[in-house]
Amino acid sequence: MSDARKFLVVADGSDESRTAAYFAARRARNTGGSVILLAVVETEGGFEHWLGVGEAMRAEARDGAEEALNSLAEDAEGVTGARPKLVLKEGELIACLRKLVEEDTSIAILVVGASAEPGDAGPLIQALARGRGLFEKRQIPVTVVPGGLSREDLKALS
């Protein structure tokens, strides 16, 4: 399936990312695609100021990101029957996302989950809402999965 289109999901440990991963896995299974999960350890303005504590904080953040990746990977694999590709990066979320989309031309769609709570949009949805867009050189569609949908609703949609 190396030429299959990929559904990209940002794995951040949130309920929204779990909803997006489930939707993406169902779409991938039903269309012959695959899932790629991206986790980003955001290092901007956090770890450097604490000197010796910085490495421990970075390792803890990395462990959390790996845990989020593996948890979503198990869920997606349960739906698709195939292990998703896992990508772990350090840096700023949107910059890492842009770079990955530019490098991997088989990524066809970004799937993000919206919060069920009003006024609680994440950074990706905020960037879309401001009209800036998320991507620079290579544009791809973005599917926003509403947070209030049940698994049955998601099955019907995907």
ChimeraX commands (.cxc) that place a marker at each C-alpha (Angstrom):
marker #1 position 0.00,0.00,0.00 radius 0.5
marker #1 position 2.95,2.36,-0.40 radius 0.5
marker #1 position 1.16,4.26,-3.18 radius 0.5
marker #1 position -2.11,4.43,-1.25 radius 0.5
marker #1 position -3.23,7.84,-0.17 radius 0.5
marker #1 position -2.64,8.60,3.46 radius 0.5
marker #1 position -4.97,10.16,5.98 radius 0.5
marker #1 position -2.89,12.24,8.39 radius 0.5
marker #1 position -3.94,12.70,12.03 radius 0.5
marker #1 position -2.16,14.71,14.70 radius 0.5
marker #1 position -1.84,12.54,17.82 radius 0.5
marker #1 position -1.89,14.76,20.89 radius 0.5
marker #1 position -3.60,12.50,23.42 radius 0.5
marker #1 position -6.89,14.42,23.27 radius 0.5
marker #1 position -10.37,13.01,22.77 radius 0.5
marker #1 position -10.49,15.06,19.57 radius 0.5
marker #1 position -7.44,13.31,18.13 radius 0.5
marker #1 position -8.94,9.94,19.06 radius 0.5
marker #1 position -12.15,10.85,17.20 radius 0.5
marker #1 position -10.15,12.05,14.19 radius 0.5
marker #1 position -8.04,8.87,14.19 radius 0.5
marker #1 position -11.13,6.65,14.26 radius 0.5
marker #1 position -12.71,8.57,11.38 radius 0.5
marker #1 position -9.45,8.51,9.38 radius 0.5
marker #1 position -9.01,4.77,9.98 radius 0.5
marker #1 position -12.53,4.04,8.73 radius 0.5
marker #1 position -12.01,6.22,5.65 radius 0.5
marker #1 position -8.66,4.56,4.97 radius 0.5
marker #1 position -10.17,1.09,5.30 radius 0.5
marker #1 position -13.12,1.94,3.07 radius 0.5
marker #1 position -11.04,3.62,0.35 radius 0.5
marker #1 position -7.91,1.46,0.30 radius 0.5
marker #1 position -5.79,4.11,1.99 radius 0.5
marker #1 position -3.65,4.15,5.08 radius 0.5
marker #1 position -3.23,6.23,8.21 radius 0.5
marker #1 position -0.23,8.24,9.31 radius 0.5
marker #1 position -0.09,9.58,12.85 radius 0.5
marker #1 position 2.03,12.61,13.77 radius 0.5
marker #1 position 2.98,13.58,17.31 radius 0.5
marker #1 position 4.96,16.73,17.98 radius 0.5
marker #1 position 6.94,17.49,21.10 radius 0.5
marker #1 position 6.68,21.26,21.21 radius 0.5
marker #1 position 9.97,22.65,22.47 radius 0.5
marker #1 position 9.48,26.37,21.82 radius 0.5
marker #1 position 9.96,28.48,24.92 radius 0.5
marker #1 position 9.73,25.62,27.36 radius 0.5
marker #1 position 12.67,23.44,28.12 radius 0.5
marker #1 position 15.68,25.65,27.47 radius 0.5
marker #1 position 15.13,28.01,30.41 radius 0.5
marker #1 position 15.30,25.33,33.06 radius 0.5
marker #1 position 18.86,24.15,32.37 radius 0.5
marker #1 position 19.27,20.73,34.03 radius 0.5
marker #1 position 15.54,20.18,34.29 radius 0.5
marker #1 position 15.15,20.79,30.56 radius 0.5
marker #1 position 16.28,17.33,29.47 radius 0.5
marker #1 position 13.99,15.63,31.97 radius 0.5
marker #1 position 11.07,17.75,30.78 radius 0.5
marker #1 position 11.89,16.99,27.14 radius 0.5
marker #1 position 12.10,13.24,27.88 radius 0.5
marker #1 position 8.77,13.36,29.71 radius 0.5
marker #1 position 7.12,15.22,26.83 radius 0.5
marker #1 position 8.60,12.73,24.36 radius 0.5
marker #1 position 7.30,9.79,26.41 radius 0.5
marker #1 position 3.83,11.36,26.44 radius 0.5
marker #1 position 3.93,11.87,22.69 radius 0.5
marker #1 position 5.04,8.28,22.11 radius 0.5
marker #1 position 2.25,7.05,24.37 radius 0.5
marker #1 position -0.32,9.09,22.41 radius 0.5
marker #1 position 1.05,7.71,19.13 radius 0.5
marker #1 position 0.98,4.10,20.25 radius 0.5
marker #1 position -2.49,4.36,21.78 radius 0.5
marker #1 position -3.97,5.83,18.59 radius 0.5
marker #1 position -2.00,3.35,16.47 radius 0.5
marker #1 position -3.62,0.45,18.30 radius 0.5
marker #1 position -7.07,1.95,17.75 radius 0.5
marker #1 position -6.42,2.60,14.05 radius 0.5
marker #1 position -4.94,-0.85,13.54 radius 0.5
marker #1 position -8.05,-2.36,15.09 radius 0.5
marker #1 position -10.11,-0.69,12.35 radius 0.5
marker #1 position -7.84,-1.02,9.32 radius 0.5
marker #1 position -5.98,-4.23,10.12 radius 0.5
marker #1 position -2.68,-2.45,9.36 radius 0.5
marker #1 position -0.32,-0.59,11.65 radius 0.5
marker #1 position -0.30,3.14,10.82 radius 0.5
marker #1 position 2.94,4.91,10.07 radius 0.5
marker #1 position 4.09,6.75,13.20 radius 0.5
marker #1 position 5.99,10.05,13.01 radius 0.5
marker #1 position 7.44,11.80,16.06 radius 0.5
marker #1 position 8.92,15.28,15.63 radius 0.5
marker #1 position 10.23,18.03,17.88 radius 0.5
marker #1 position 9.42,21.67,17.21 radius 0.5
marker #1 position 6.38,23.82,16.61 radius 0.5
marker #1 position 3.24,21.87,15.66 radius 0.5
marker #1 position 2.21,23.76,12.54 radius 0.5
marker #1 position 5.79,23.97,11.21 radius 0.5
marker #1 position 6.27,20.21,11.68 radius 0.5
marker #1 position 2.92,19.51,10.04 radius 0.5
marker #1 position 3.75,21.68,7.02 radius 0.5
marker #1 position 7.14,20.03,6.59 radius 0.5
marker #1 position 5.69,16.51,6.75 radius 0.5
marker #1 position 2.98,17.32,4.18 radius 0.5
marker #1 position 5.58,18.80,1.84 radius 0.5
marker #1 position 7.91,15.80,2.21 radius 0.5
marker #1 position 5.33,13.01,1.91 radius 0.5
marker #1 position 3.32,13.61,-1.25 radius 0.5
marker #1 position 1.12,10.57,-0.60 radius 0.5
marker #1 position -0.54,12.39,2.30 radius 0.5
marker #1 position -3.88,13.23,0.76 radius 0.5
marker #1 position -6.01,14.53,3.63 radius 0.5
marker #1 position -5.46,15.98,7.09 radius 0.5
marker #1 position -8.14,14.83,9.53 radius 0.5
marker #1 position -8.60,16.90,12.68 radius 0.5
marker #1 position -11.09,16.57,15.48 radius 0.5
marker #1 position -13.02,19.59,16.72 radius 0.5
marker #1 position -13.78,20.03,20.38 radius 0.5
marker #1 position -17.32,19.40,21.52 radius 0.5
marker #1 position -16.90,22.40,23.85 radius 0.5
marker #1 position -17.83,25.78,22.34 radius 0.5
marker #1 position -14.93,28.21,22.02 radius 0.5
marker #1 position -12.31,25.52,22.62 radius 0.5
marker #1 position -10.74,25.20,19.17 radius 0.5
marker #1 position -7.23,23.82,18.95 radius 0.5
marker #1 position -4.33,25.49,17.12 radius 0.5
marker #1 position -5.00,23.75,13.80 radius 0.5
marker #1 position -8.65,24.75,13.68 radius 0.5
marker #1 position -7.76,28.28,14.83 radius 0.5
marker #1 position -5.29,28.58,11.94 radius 0.5
marker #1 position -7.99,27.44,9.50 radius 0.5
marker #1 position -10.56,29.81,10.98 radius 0.5
marker #1 position -8.24,32.79,10.61 radius 0.5
marker #1 position -8.07,32.05,6.89 radius 0.5
marker #1 position -4.28,31.72,6.93 radius 0.5
marker #1 position -4.48,28.09,6.06 radius 0.5
marker #1 position -2.12,25.48,7.38 radius 0.5
marker #1 position 0.00,24.83,4.34 radius 0.5
marker #1 position 2.33,26.85,2.18 radius 0.5
marker #1 position 3.77,25.03,-0.84 radius 0.5
marker #1 position 1.55,21.95,-1.01 radius 0.5
marker #1 position -2.16,22.30,-0.30 radius 0.5
marker #1 position -4.26,19.34,0.87 radius 0.5
marker #1 position -7.89,19.10,1.97 radius 0.5
marker #1 position -8.69,19.18,5.68 radius 0.5
marker #1 position -11.54,17.19,7.17 radius 0.5
marker #1 position -12.81,18.52,10.51 radius 0.5
marker #1 position -14.63,15.87,12.52 radius 0.5
marker #1 position -17.11,17.38,15.03 radius 0.5
marker #1 position -16.38,16.37,18.61 radius 0.5
marker #1 position -19.94,15.51,19.54 radius 0.5
marker #1 position -20.36,12.63,17.10 radius 0.5
marker #1 position -20.89,9.11,18.40 radius 0.5
marker #1 position -19.06,6.07,16.99 radius 0.5
marker #1 position -22.27,5.15,15.16 radius 0.5
marker #1 position -22.40,8.63,13.61 radius 0.5
marker #1 position -18.77,8.30,12.55 radius 0.5
marker #1 position -19.40,4.88,11.02 radius 0.5
marker #1 position -22.28,6.29,8.99 radius 0.5
marker #1 position -20.15,9.17,7.72 radius 0.5
marker #1 position -17.07,7.17,6.86 radius 0.5
marker link #1:1,2 radius 0.2
marker link #1:2,3 radius 0.2
marker link #1:3,4 radius 0.2
marker link #1:4,5 radius 0.2
marker link #1:5,6 radius 0.2
marker link #1:6,7 radius 0.2
marker link #1:7,8 radius 0.2
marker link #1:8,9 radius 0.2
marker link #1:9,10 radius 0.2
marker link #1:10,11 radius 0.2
marker link #1:11,12 radius 0.2
marker link #1:12,13 radius 0.2
marker link #1:13,14 radius 0.2
marker link #1:14,15 radius 0.2
marker link #1:15,16 radius 0.2
marker link #1:16,17 radius 0.2
marker link #1:17,18 radius 0.2
marker link #1:18,19 radius 0.2
marker link #1:19,20 radius 0.2
marker link #1:20,21 radius 0.2
marker link #1:21,22 radius 0.2
marker link #1:22,23 radius 0.2
marker link #1:23,24 radius 0.2
marker link #1:24,25 radius 0.2
marker link #1:25,26 radius 0.2
marker link #1:26,27 radius 0.2
marker link #1:27,28 radius 0.2
marker link #1:28,29 radius 0.2
marker link #1:29,30 radius 0.2
marker link #1:30,31 radius 0.2
marker link #1:31,32 radius 0.2
marker link #1:32,33 radius 0.2
marker link #1:33,34 radius 0.2
marker link #1:34,35 radius 0.2
marker link #1:35,36 radius 0.2
marker link #1:36,37 radius 0.2
marker link #1:37,38 radius 0.2
marker link #1:38,39 radius 0.2
marker link #1:39,40 radius 0.2
marker link #1:40,41 radius 0.2
marker link #1:41,42 radius 0.2
marker link #1:42,43 radius 0.2
marker link #1:43,44 radius 0.2
marker link #1:44,45 radius 0.2
marker link #1:45,46 radius 0.2
marker link #1:46,47 radius 0.2
marker link #1:47,48 radius 0.2
marker link #1:48,49 radius 0.2
marker link #1:49,50 radius 0.2
marker link #1:50,51 radius 0.2
marker link #1:51,52 radius 0.2
marker link #1:52,53 radius 0.2
marker link #1:53,54 radius 0.2
marker link #1:54,55 radius 0.2
marker link #1:55,56 radius 0.2
marker link #1:56,57 radius 0.2
marker link #1:57,58 radius 0.2
marker link #1:58,59 radius 0.2
marker link #1:59,60 radius 0.2
marker link #1:60,61 radius 0.2
marker link #1:61,62 radius 0.2
marker link #1:62,63 radius 0.2
marker link #1:63,64 radius 0.2
marker link #1:64,65 radius 0.2
marker link #1:65,66 radius 0.2
marker link #1:66,67 radius 0.2
marker link #1:67,68 radius 0.2
marker link #1:68,69 radius 0.2
marker link #1:69,70 radius 0.2
marker link #1:70,71 radius 0.2
marker link #1:71,72 radius 0.2
marker link #1:72,73 radius 0.2
marker link #1:73,74 radius 0.2
marker link #1:74,75 radius 0.2
marker link #1:75,76 radius 0.2
marker link #1:76,77 radius 0.2
marker link #1:77,78 radius 0.2
marker link #1:78,79 radius 0.2
marker link #1:79,80 radius 0.2
marker link #1:80,81 radius 0.2
marker link #1:81,82 radius 0.2
marker link #1:82,83 radius 0.2
marker link #1:83,84 radius 0.2
marker link #1:84,85 radius 0.2
marker link #1:85,86 radius 0.2
marker link #1:86,87 radius 0.2
marker link #1:87,88 radius 0.2
marker link #1:88,89 radius 0.2
marker link #1:89,90 radius 0.2
marker link #1:90,91 radius 0.2
marker link #1:91,92 radius 0.2
marker link #1:92,93 radius 0.2
marker link #1:93,94 radius 0.2
marker link #1:94,95 radius 0.2
marker link #1:95,96 radius 0.2
marker link #1:96,97 radius 0.2
marker link #1:97,98 radius 0.2
marker link #1:98,99 radius 0.2
marker link #1:99,100 radius 0.2
marker link #1:100,101 radius 0.2
marker link #1:101,102 radius 0.2
marker link #1:102,103 radius 0.2
marker link #1:103,104 radius 0.2
marker link #1:104,105 radius 0.2
marker link #1:105,106 radius 0.2
marker link #1:106,107 radius 0.2
marker link #1:107,108 radius 0.2
marker link #1:108,109 radius 0.2
marker link #1:109,110 radius 0.2
marker link #1:110,111 radius 0.2
marker link #1:111,112 radius 0.2
marker link #1:112,113 radius 0.2
marker link #1:113,114 radius 0.2
marker link #1:114,115 radius 0.2
marker link #1:115,116 radius 0.2
marker link #1:116,117 radius 0.2
marker link #1:117,118 radius 0.2
marker link #1:118,119 radius 0.2
marker link #1:119,120 radius 0.2
marker link #1:120,121 radius 0.2
marker link #1:121,122 radius 0.2
marker link #1:122,123 radius 0.2
marker link #1:123,124 radius 0.2
marker link #1:124,125 radius 0.2
marker link #1:125,126 radius 0.2
marker link #1:126,127 radius 0.2
marker link #1:127,128 radius 0.2
marker link #1:128,129 radius 0.2
marker link #1:129,130 radius 0.2
marker link #1:130,131 radius 0.2
marker link #1:131,132 radius 0.2
marker link #1:132,133 radius 0.2
marker link #1:133,134 radius 0.2
marker link #1:134,135 radius 0.2
marker link #1:135,136 radius 0.2
marker link #1:136,137 radius 0.2
marker link #1:137,138 radius 0.2
marker link #1:138,139 radius 0.2
marker link #1:139,140 radius 0.2
marker link #1:140,141 radius 0.2
marker link #1:141,142 radius 0.2
marker link #1:142,143 radius 0.2
marker link #1:143,144 radius 0.2
marker link #1:144,145 radius 0.2
marker link #1:145,146 radius 0.2
marker link #1:146,147 radius 0.2
marker link #1:147,148 radius 0.2
marker link #1:148,149 radius 0.2
marker link #1:149,150 radius 0.2
marker link #1:150,151 radius 0.2
marker link #1:151,152 radius 0.2
marker link #1:152,153 radius 0.2
marker link #1:153,154 radius 0.2
marker link #1:154,155 radius 0.2
marker link #1:155,156 radius 0.2
marker link #1:156,157 radius 0.2
marker link #1:157,158 radius 0.2
view
